[in-house]
């Protein structure tokens, strides 16, 4: 019945694989992998404090919830904005935005490849 090579069986196999994949799980896995990659690239460019206090790079945090993954600075969450955007007395460094702009295509690739591998059944 399906031996006439019209592509129906191939499409049926593909859609049955899609039905077995949990989209929320795949999305969170790919977001988590992308967040880990972003943090890996962000840590070397985070400016160190000139004071003998704790540094922001020691307090970076990846949090995963039911529907999102966030990268934040624990404890110093207010301070990074001053360094990133600058103030009247502090020159802006733009370390987060710069890292994002440089790594955006790599992060998109990480997320896309993870999704494609799961959808292909690997």
ROSE-261209 format. One record per residue: x, y, z of N, C-alpha, C in turn; residue in three letters. Coordinates in steps of 0.02 Angstrom, whole numbers, padded with zeros to 5 digits, always signed. Layout:
N
XYZXYZXYZAla;...
***
This chain:
122
+00040-00060+00000+00000+00000+00000+00042+00063+00000Unk;+00097+00064+00040+00138+00123+00045+00202+00115+00006Unk;+00211+00062-00032+00272+00049-00068+00279+00088-00133Unk;+00235+00134-00148+00241+00170-00211+00288+00231-00206Unk;+00326+00237-00151+00378+00288-00142+00353+00359-00156Unk;+00294+00375-00132+00269+00442-00141+00286+00487-00082Unk;+00324+00463-00034+00345+00503+00022+00298+00501+00082Unk;+00242+00467+00075+00194+00465+00129+00221+00431+00191Unk;+00255+00374+00182+00282+00337+00239+00336+00379+00275Unk;+00378+00411+00237+00430+00453+00267+00399+00509+00308Unk;+00347+00541+00281+00314+00595+00317+00277+00568+00379Unk;+00248+00510+00373+00214+00479+00431+00264+00464+00486Unk;+00323+00439+00468+00375+00425+00518+00398+00490+00551Unk;+00407+00541+00512+00429+00606+00538+00378+00635+00586Unk;+00315+00634+00568+00264+00663+00611+00254+00621+00674Unk;+00264+00556+00670+00259+00515+00731+00317+00531+00779Unk;+00376+00546+00752+00432+00568+00794+00416+00634+00827Unk;+00387+00680+00790+00369+00745+00817+00319+00739+00873Unk;+00273+00692+00867+00222+00683+00918+00252+00657+00983Unk;+00308+00622+00980+00340+00594+01040+00382+00645+01077Unk;+00398+00702+01046+00443+00751+01075+00404+00800+01118Unk;+00429+00813+01178+00398+00862+01223+00428+00931+01208Unk;+00390+00976+01178+00419+01041+01158+00443+01083+01216Unk;+00410+01079+01273+00430+01119+01331+00498+01095+01357Unk;+00506+01029+01361+00569+01001+01385+00627+01020+01339Unk;+00616+01013+01274+00668+01030+01225+00686+01104+01229Unk;+00635+01145+01234+00647+01217+01236+00687+01235+01298Unk;+00669+01208+01356+00705+01224+01417+00777+01197+01415Unk;+00786+01138+01386+00854+01110+01379+00896+01155+01335Unk;+00868+01176+01279+00907+01218+01233+00919+01287+01263Unk;+00871+01314+01299+00882+01378+01333+00936+01373+01387Unk;+00935+01318+01423+00985+01307+01476+01055+01301+01445Unk;+01061+01262+01391+01126+01256+01357+01150+01323+01331Unk;+01105+01362+01303+01122+01428+01278+01143+01475+01335Unk;+01108+01471+01391+01126+01513+01448+01195+01494+01476Unk;+01210+01430+01479+01276+01409+01503+01331+01434+01456Unk;+01318+01430+01391+01367+01455+01343+01377+01531+01351Unk;+01321+01567+01359+01325+01640+01368+01365+01658+01430Unk;+01352+01623+01485+01388+01637+01547+01462+01621+01538Unk;+01478+01567+01504+01548+01549+01490+01584+01605+01453Unk;+01550+01636+01406+01580+01691+01368+01578+01757+01405Unk;+01529+01765+01450+01521+01828+01487+01572+01835+01544Unk;+01586+01781+01578+01629+01785+01638+01697+01818+01625Unk;+01732+01802+01571+01797+01834+01561+01794+01910+01548Unk;+01737+01936+01527+01734+02007+01511+01700+02048+01567Unk;+01679+02016+01620+01650+02053+01676+01706+02090+01712Unk;+01699+02156+01719+01752+02194+01753+01758+02175+01826Unk;+01820+02173+01850+01833+02159+01920+01827+02223+01960Unk;+01805+02216+02021+01801+02273+02066+01871+02295+02085Unk;+01882+02360+02090+01947+02385+02111+01955+02380+02186Unk;+01900+02373+02221+01903+02365+02294+01913+02292+02310Unk;+01933+02279+02371+01944+02210+02392+01878+02181+02419Unk;+01830+02180+02374+01765+02152+02390+01751+02095+02342Unk;+01691+02068+02348+01672+02014+02303+01661+02042+02233Unk;+01676+02001+02183+01669+02022+02114+01604+01996+02085Unk;+01577+02031+02035+01515+02011+02003+01522+01942+01971Unk;+01580+01927+01943+01589+01864+01908+01582+01804+01955Unk;+01589+01816+02020+01580+01762+02069+01507+01751+02088Unk;+01463+01794+02064+01393+01791+02084+01345+01786+02025Unk;+01368+01758+01971+01325+01750+01913+01284+01686+01923Unk;+01221+01689+01904+01175+01635+01920+01130+01619+01861Unk;+01122+01555+01847+01075+01532+01796+01017+01499+01832Unk;+00957+01525+01821+00897+01497+01853+00849+01472+01799Unk;+00825+01411+01809+00776+01383+01763+00710+01374+01801Unk;+00657+01398+01771+00591+01388+01799+00551+01346+01750Unk;+00486+01343+01759+00445+01300+01717+00444+01322+01644Unk;+00451+01387+01632+00444+01412+01563+00499+01459+01539Unk;+00551+01470+01580+00604+01514+01559+00669+01499+01595Unk;+00723+01524+01566+00789+01519+01596+00817+01590+01599Unk;+00842+01610+01658+00868+01677+01665+00940+01675+01689Unk;+00978+01724+01667+01047+01734+01690+01047+01800+01729Unk;+01071+01797+01790+01069+01857+01832+01130+01859+01878Unk;+01136+01914+01913+01189+01922+01963+01155+01919+02031Unk;+01172+01869+02071+01142+01865+02137+01179+01911+02185Unk;+01143+01942+02228+01174+01985+02278+01194+02054+02251Unk;+01221+02057+02191+01243+02120+02163+01199+02140+02104Unk;+01137+02118+02105+01094+02128+02047+01085+02202+02029Unk;+01089+02245+02077+01080+02317+02063+01144+02347+02033Unk;+01202+02322+02052+01265+02354+02036+01286+02346+01963Unk;+01270+02288+01933+01293+02276+01864+01266+02328+01816Unk;+01206+02355+01830+01177+02405+01785+01219+02469+01783Unk;+01248+02487+01839+01291+02547+01841+01352+02538+01796Unk;+01381+02478+01799+01440+02464+01758+01420+02457+01685Unk;+01366+02423+01671+01342+02412+01603+01323+02477+01568Unk;+01283+02517+01601+01256+02577+01569+01291+02642+01588Unk;+01331+02639+01641+01367+02698+01663+01323+02744+01705Unk;+01356+02791+01736+01322+02843+01775+01356+02909+01759Unk;+01340+02958+01797+01372+03023+01787+01448+03019+01800Unk;+01468+02976+01847+01538+02971+01866+01572+02907+01843Unk;+01533+02859+01818+01561+02795+01796+01550+02787+01721Unk;+01604+02773+01686+01598+02763+01614+01565+02695+01600Unk;+01519+02693+01551+01485+02631+01534+01534+02582+01502Unk;+01526+02518+01520+01570+02466+01494+01533+02422+01442Unk;+01469+02413+01450+01427+02373+01405+01453+02302+01396Unk;+01473+02270+01450+01500+02202+01445+01446+02151+01431Unk;+01386+02160+01455+01332+02112+01442+01307+02120+01370Unk;+01292+02181+01350+01268+02194+01282+01320+02175+01230Unk;+01383+02190+01243+01437+02173+01197+01444+02098+01188Unk;+01442+02062+01244+01447+01989+01240+01387+01960+01203Unk;+01328+01987+01217+01267+01963+01182+01273+01974+01107Unk;+01294+02034+01087+01299+02049+01016+01351+02005+00981Unk;+01406+01991+01015+01459+01950+00985+01439+01876+00981Unk;+01400+01853+01029+01385+01781+01034+01314+01764+01013Unk;+01275+01812+00991+01204+01800+00975+01195+01745+00924Unk;+01233+01746+00870+01224+01694+00819+01245+01625+00845Unk;+01297+01622+00886+01317+01558+00916+01264+01531+00963Unk;+01234+01575+01002+01181+01555+01048+01120+01530+01009Unk;+01103+01565+00956+01047+01542+00913+01062+01474+00883Unk;+01125+01463+00862+01144+01398+00834+01139+01343+00885Unk;+01160+01356+00947+01156+01306+01000+01084+01286+01011Unk;+01040+01335+01015+00970+01321+01026+00939+01283+00967Unk;+00954+01305+00908+00926+01274+00848+00950+01202+00840Unk;+01015+01190+00850+01042+01123+00842+01012+01074+00892Unk;+01003+01097+00953+00973+01055+01005+00902+01036+00985Unk;+00864+01084+00961+00796+01071+00939+00794+01022+00880Unk;+00837+01034+00831+00838+00992+00772+00859+00920+00789Unk;+00907+00912+00833+00929+00844+00852+00872+00806+00884Unk;+00835+00839+00928+00779+00805+00961+00724+00789+00911Unk;+00711+00835+00865+00658+00823+00816+00677+00768+00767Unk;+00742+00761+00753+00764+00708+00708+00768+00640+00742Unk;+00762+00641+00808+00762+00578+00844+00829+00558+00872Unk;+00877+00604+00875+00944+00589+00901+00948+00606+00974Unk;
***
